[in-house]
């Protein structure tokens, strides 16, 4: 007994422990041609413990068991076999499939699976459940939502780009002739949201703005530089507007617009109107007819507080 190590009660130099202290198991380890006894609190994998009044021994499990309760009842199987009712089997009985994670024979599909690849991987769920990564869920996890195929898919949230530039300040489609207008800007939707995703914010916005006035010639310069065809255009703008829209015999025409014809009186104030297909239409190609062009000129003059505003264009 003297000189024994590691829980031995009796020992020899050649064979190690011969008996162990109470509650310890003696385990024989092979060392070449001899066996050396060691005393352990529990038996290692591949062995099970037996107790008797005289001694407690570690007994080797069957060759197919990685660990066991006794010689006839395995707790875990070696690689390549699966546990079923204490036995290690290379293939599972009917109605069962091998589980690579549990190393056991388990029911072919989990209870919430309608079909499966194996016991760990569902391919279709029973009604009321949704498939995600081979598992069936009664409610999809966070950041996932169900689709029409009874699957959980990632929730998509709206994504928008940067704001674009503000549009030119305008009022009723015109960029001059008014004091106040409105300008807008927009941004694009980069990703549309899914039904349960966060919805898109506003993609367009407006704000009030001050309409810039176009720089034009001073009134005095405009009066002296306007040529006769231009005078006639403005004259007939007033004339046509008055007769066609107001049904008045004579419009109020600024004196400086009246054509000058020495030796003629009232009749000289009525020059021949330009023909719609003549040079006037070439000067105003956007007007559909001569009256529209006259109307534009008239409104531009009428709405101007100063003659400087005659530089306004639609």
ABEGO torsion letter per residue (X at the ends): XBGBBGGBABBBAAAEBABBBBGBBBBBBBBEABBBBBBBABBBBGBBBBBBAABBBBBBBBAABABBABAABBABBBBGBBBBGGBBBABBBBGBBBBAAAGBBBBABBAABABBABAABBABBBBGBBBBGGBBBABBBBGBBBBAAGBBBBBBBBBBBBBBBBBBBBBGGBABGBABBBBBBBBBBABBBBAABBBBBBABBBBBBBBBBBBBBBAAAAAAABBAAAAAAAAAAAAAAAAAAAGBABBBBBAAABBBBBGBBAAAABBBBBBAABAAAAABAABABAAAAAAAAAAAAAABABAAAAABBX
